[in-house]
Amino acid sequence: MRPLRVGDLIAREMEALIKNGFWSPGDILPSERELAQRFGVSRGSVREGLRLLEAMGLVTIRQGEGARVSDPASSMGHLLARRISSPDISHLFEFRLILEPEVAGLAAQRATTEHLQALKEVVLEQKRAIDDSHKFLFLDMQFHRLIAEASGNPILLEIISALNAGLRETRLRAMGRVYDPLASLMGHERILEAIVSKDAARARETMREHLKRVEVSALGAEAFKGGDEG
């Protein structure tokens, strides 16, 4: 596996601080400049780490306000986040196959111009990051989170964020072993095309096909993990 990017390491450090109670739900995190000084990294790395935490549902970021720690105890995603540590991730993917195609269908019906532009930008960034597996993974999480946001249902957004958090380690293990970023990118392009066309049925079907391919990669990564540990 490739070394972790600085942004990913910063996200892990901040995630630990949040879970250990250093920052409490509702707290506004220090500015990017202050965090960069605290961790001895660039503001760009801090920004990347914060966006990853947002994709995981641990913080919310609003322009002009900064990053605020989410309140997991009051969210539907809290219970889910506790359950998705199960060693049998096939259950998690079964859940995704039930949920995310419907989320994509709603996004095709409800996405605003701003949502569509954000999705297009993420896919474009993924093309540029095709050889940067860690950045590609972050953008992958952003893509699925943005679709949930475009669905217009805040409960679905919470759940998708929790799914992102639960699958992050499995996706990291898949990198360089069984993960095919080009196939993932092509899947995202097909999903985006369906959403832009406001074709809910096609959005559901393309998301379902995409998730089935991703499941094969994830289960392969878990098999590699078992072999490494054995």
Sequence and secondary structure as in RCSB ss.txt:
>XXXX:A:sequence
MRPLRVGDLIAREMEALIKNGFWSPGDILPSERELAQRFGVSRGSVREGLRLLEAMGLVTIRQGEGARVSDPASS
MGHLLARRISSPDISHLFEFRLILEPEVAGLAAQRATTEHLQALKEVVLEQKRAIDDSHKFLFLDMQFHRLIAEA
SGNPILLEIISALNAGLRETRLRAMGRVYDPLASLMGHERILEAIVSKDAARARETMREHLKRVEVSALGAEAFK
GGDEG
>XXXX:A:secstr
     HHHHHHHHHHHHHHTTSS TT B   HHHHHHHHTS HHHHHHHHHHHHHTTSEEEETTTEEEE  GGGS
HHHHHHHHTT S HHHHHHHHHHHHHHHHHHHHHH  HHHHHHHHHHHHHHHHTTT HHHHHHHHHHHHHHHHHH
TT HHHHHHHHHHHHHHHHHHHHHTTTT  HHHHHHHHHHHHHHHHTT HHHHHHHHHHHHHHHHHHHHHHHHHH
HHHH 
